[in-house]
């Protein structure tokens, strides 16, 4: 039956709208940061930020890995650990993802926070340069000179034309 109690005739189309059906949502920003296998980092790693985030590995049993998904114009995400001893840490990293198709911005920074002060902040991707439309993949190696209790890690940010 359709509205008004009439039966549909052959060839008629009907439309069913239900509150049980959810719209298809395609993430407009998604990314993954994974640290290298040979990296001697502290564990556990923690992270968070805009949208849905997932710590796929905190570094205790496998390489640290952080993922995010956003159904909006972009955001900021942080993935970090606390140093257990004073040392220089060389970290191989891979940052890949997708931040939509137009006027894309992708940025990865390394940082060290000592007490209440951020003593290091350095951009590892090309700051101010638009990212590639349709996806990105950056790799590199960076070093952290840490003291016990320092929080060190990576800050990711990105957007598309709507931001």
C-alpha positions in Angstrom: 0.0 0.0 0.0 1.1 3.5 -0.6 -0.2 6.8 0.7 -3.9 7.2 0.4 -4.5 3.4 0.5 -4.0 2.8 -3.2 -2.1 -0.3 -4.4 0.8 0.5 -6.7 0.2 -0.4 -10.3 2.8 -2.2 -12.5 5.5 0.3 -13.3 4.7 2.6 -10.4 7.6 3.5 -8.1 7.4 3.7 -4.3 9.7 5.2 -1.8 10.2 4.0 1.7 11.8 6.5 4.2 12.7 5.1 7.6 14.5 6.5 10.5 16.4 3.1 10.7 18.4 3.9 7.6 21.5 6.0 8.2 23.2 8.1 5.5 26.4 6.9 4.0 29.2 8.9 5.4 32.5 8.9 3.7 35.4 10.2 5.9 36.8 13.4 4.3 40.0 13.1 6.3 41.7 9.9 7.2 45.3 9.2 8.2 47.8 6.7 9.7 51.0 7.4 11.5 53.2 4.4 12.0 56.7 4.3 13.6 59.5 2.1 12.2 60.3 -1.4 13.3 63.9 -0.6 14.4 62.8 2.4 16.5 63.7 2.2 20.2 60.9 4.3 21.6 59.2 4.3 25.0 55.8 2.7 25.4 52.9 3.1 25.8 52.0 5.7 23.2 48.8 7.7 23.6 46.9 9.9 21.2 43.7 11.7 20.3 42.2 14.5 18.3 39.4 15.5 16.0 36.9 12.9 14.9 37.3 9.2 15.5 40.8 8.1 16.6 42.3 4.7 17.2 45.6 3.6 18.7 46.1 0.5 16.7 49.3 -0.2 18.6 50.6 1.6 21.7 54.1 0.3 21.1 54.1 -2.3 23.9 53.8 -5.3 21.6 54.2 -3.9 18.1 55.3 -0.7 16.3 53.3 2.3 17.5 50.4 3.1 15.1 47.8 5.8 15.2 44.8 6.3 13.0 42.1 9.0 12.6 38.9 9.5 10.6 36.9 12.7 10.3 33.6 13.5 8.6 34.4 17.2 8.3 36.9 19.7 7.0 39.9 18.4 8.9 41.5 18.6 12.3 44.5 18.2 14.6 45.8 14.9 16.1 48.6 14.1 18.6 50.4 10.8 19.1 53.1 10.8 21.9 54.9 8.9 24.6 56.7 9.8 27.9 60.5 9.4 27.9 61.8 7.0 30.6 65.4 8.0 30.3 67.7 10.7 28.9 68.9 9.8 25.4 68.7 10.6 21.7 66.0 8.6 19.9 66.1 8.2 16.2 62.5 7.5 14.9 61.6 6.3 11.4 58.0 7.4 10.6 55.4 7.0 7.8 52.4 9.3 7.6 49.8 8.5 5.0 46.2 9.3 4.4 43.6 11.1 2.4 42.3 14.7 3.1 39.8 15.0 0.2 40.3 16.3 -3.3 40.6 20.1 -3.3 42.9 22.7 -1.6 44.3 19.9 0.7 46.6 20.8 3.6 48.7 18.1 5.3 51.2 18.8 8.1 53.2 16.7 10.4 55.3 18.2 13.3 57.6 16.6 15.8 57.5 18.1 19.4 59.0 17.7 22.8 57.2 19.0 25.9 59.3 19.4 29.0 57.2 20.4 32.0 54.9 23.2 31.0 56.9 24.3 27.9 57.1 22.9 24.4 60.9 23.0 23.8 60.8 21.6 20.3 58.3 22.1 17.5 59.5 21.3 13.9 57.4 20.7 10.8 58.5 17.5 9.0 56.3 18.1 5.9 56.4 21.2 3.7 54.6 23.9 5.7 52.2 26.0 3.8 52.4 23.9 0.7 49.1 22.3 -0.4 49.1 18.6 0.0 48.3 16.2 -2.8 44.7 15.7 -3.8 43.4 12.2 -3.6 45.9 10.9 -1.0 49.4 11.4 0.5 52.3 9.4 1.9 55.3 10.9 3.6 58.2 9.0 5.2 61.3 10.1 7.1 63.5 9.8 10.1 63.8 12.3 12.9 65.5 12.5 16.3 64.4 13.4 19.7 66.8 14.5 22.5 64.8 13.7 25.6 65.1 13.8 29.4 63.2 11.6 31.8 59.5 12.7 31.9 59.6 14.6 28.6 56.5 14.0 26.4 57.6 13.6 22.8 55.8 12.7 19.6 54.0 13.9 16.6 51.3 16.4 15.8 49.3 15.9 12.6 46.9 18.4 11.1 45.0 18.7 7.9 42.1 20.2 6.1 40.5 20.6 2.7 38.8 23.5 0.9 36.1 23.9 3.5 38.4 24.8 6.4 
